[in-house]
Amino acid sequence: MFFEESQLLKGLPSQFFATLVQKVNQKIAAGNDVINLGQGNPDQPTFDYIVKALQKEAAKPQNHKYSQFRGMHSLKQAAADFYQKHYQVKLDPEKEIAILGGSKIGLVELPWALMNTGENLLLPDPGYPDYLSGVALGKVNYSTFPLKKENNFLPDYAEIPAADAQKAKFIYLNYPNNPTGAVVNREFWAETVAFAQKYQLGVVSDFAYGALGFEGYKNPSFLQAPGAKEVGVEFYTFSKTFNMAGWRIAFAAGNASMIEAINLIQDHLFVSVFPAIQAAGVTALTAADEEKEVARLVAIYEERRNAFIKAAAQIGWKAFVPGGTFYAWMPVPEGYTSESFADICLEKANVAVAPGRGFGARGDGYVRIGLLVSPARLIEAVERIGKLNLFEK
Ligand SMILES: Cc1ncc(COP(=O)(O)O)c(C=O)c1O
């Protein structure tokens, strides 16, 4: 018997990067030495002190039972303390924090939990593709606002058409930004709160790369802006700060009514995260080594960024220098689209890059480079691309 997918599933956006992954895997299977810069998966292991905590917690029988609904209080308290310590933001652990099995699920379920069919969302272009999965599952509409190079890939609120802002119920923002590597300052978050108040819309700050700022830059949290909790929430994931992408753990923090809606939908979908992972999450956030380990990780990415940008400049490939994240957003040469350039890099240079088109129409002049291999491999990748002679020096 063949069972047809529901209309809801059929309405989901196609997974743009699935074909890229297939092509890369075919190349590797054929014996080629492919340098894969197309992904966003942290390559370093989870910090040792966190792995050790999980080993201990996994052995405790009380952690083998169902988790408490809505997650463990100790983790919510640790998340609140973490925000107090790093951002001087005070949060009520029970009312203003929700535990999530990764921030992806929170970002995708938010429209479902807080919007009605046909209501509108404002999304960045380029942006993290999974926001559109939330649009489809929530059966909501969306309009985009451009992140332009001339504005350092920040939105220009004055340029967002009033009609789009008026009808929007929420805006999604992501700084440090995937895919561009752009970062923002505290004034930007203050402007964001003013924009939200003016149009009475909610803010969803995706702070996935919050810990990753270069040259000593400490990325500000949206929640640091006065009035932020009145208008929105922030998603914080363990995936990038602590190299815990496979563990699936994150939290949302901020506006109590939004947190309650997120908790409520989760009551119906999940019984929260494996308790041992939550307990190890407490250790991740509170251990004495936390800051030292994160600083070590940031230094690794910064060394890679510098090596890549320098090598790229030598072949005439000019970068927008990322202020954070582990990505570089690179323009494609004259005469290429993001896909045709990604294809030639893979075919002729055995280098996989992510075509910008996968992040939205405005991504088309770019490819995203994941700084997730060693400086030597990054330099080799640039040299291979340099041999194609596509850039003017
Ligand atoms: C911008 C952005 N937001 C959210 C996520 C999801 O992170 P996770 O579900 O691992 O918390 C990612 C992952 O790559 C991301 O790049």
The ligand as a Gaussian input file, in Angstrom:
#p B3LYP/6-31G(d) Opt

LIG

0 1
 C       20.983000      30.493000      12.704000
 C       20.736000      29.184000      13.348000
 N       19.722000      29.076000      14.204000
 C       19.430000      27.899000      14.800000
 C       20.176000      26.780000      14.551000
 C       19.752000      25.486000      15.203000
 O       20.591000      25.099000      16.196000
 P       20.188000      23.904000      17.189000
 O       18.902000      23.330000      16.722000
 O       21.311000      22.960000      17.120000
 O       20.037000      24.538000      18.528000
 C       21.249000      26.841000      13.664000
 C       22.029000      25.636000      13.371000
 O       22.844000      25.572000      12.518000
 C       21.538000      28.076000      13.047000
 O       22.534000      28.203000      12.174000

